[in-house]
């Protein structure tokens, strides 16, 4: 499936709080962005720089956050069921009330400087 990677379109969808279901956001530099409450299921963020972003109450079910910079990101009350966080930078990231993380993943994130787990 080919997806539109137009940054203007992506930013417009974020501004209008539209679903980003299955959108390809690999390797984008989108720091300090507010994704709170958004539908981000199966979204591919692999390699993206998302530091200082807000994902509170977002649905990130089966999203790919592998190799992303999540430094100081807020995931309060987010649904992270099935979310891939392999090799993500999570120092200072806040996972308070996040759902769907296994004990093993939570422990790994804690060891990398994440909080609220």
Secondary structure, 3 states (H helix, E strand, C coil): CCCCCCHHHHHHHHHCCCCCCCCECCCCECCCCECCCCECCCCECCCCECCCCECCCCECCCCECCCCECCCCECCCCECCCCECCCCECCCCECCCCECCCHHHHHHHHHCCCECC
